């Protein structure tokens, strides 16, 4: 979420640098999109939900480009909202998840660690 302050191009260059360094060392990577802030409403068109949506899409694209894992936190919160959930029930502050919000993210992370 903080990458919004540096803009898309600088964030992309920074992310690519981190990804490439990790991959060069054999690190298995899972990228994560940001959790939402209070402006992310299901009835607002995606093209009006800049720049958080743009950064999330950039992260999705990087995951595809580098063939690494992705935890799409923003999409998971969006799905919660599409099912009738109120975003404010997942936030402890206008841009920080509460326990319920963190549980949504944790469940998305756990998809990468199947139980045998």
Residue, then its C-alpha position, 0 to 999 in steps of 0.5 A: x500500500x505504501x508503494x502508492x507514494x512512489x508511483x507505478x514506475x519506481x515501484x515496478x523497478x524496485x519490485x523487479x529488483x527484489x524479485x530478481x535478487x531473490x530468484x537469483x539466490x533460489x528463493x521461492x517467492x510469493x508476491x502479495x497485493x495490498x489489502x484495501x483501504x476504505x476507498x475500495x468499494x464494490x460499487x466503484x468502477x475499478x478505473x476510479x479506484x486508482x492507484x491501489x488497484x493499479x499497484x495491485x494489477x502491477x503485482x499480479x503482472x509481475x507474478x505472471x512475468x516471473x512465474x512466482x506465486x501470488x496472494x491476491x489480498x485485494x481480490x480476496x477482500x473484494x470477494x468478501x464484499x461481493x458476497x455482501x460483506x462490509x469492508x469496515x468489518x475487516x478494517x481496524x483503521x481506514x487502511x489497516x486490517x483487523x483480526x478478521x481482515x488478517x484471517x482472510x489474508x492468512x487463508x490466502x497464504x495458506x493455499x500455498x502450503x497444502x496440508x498433506 
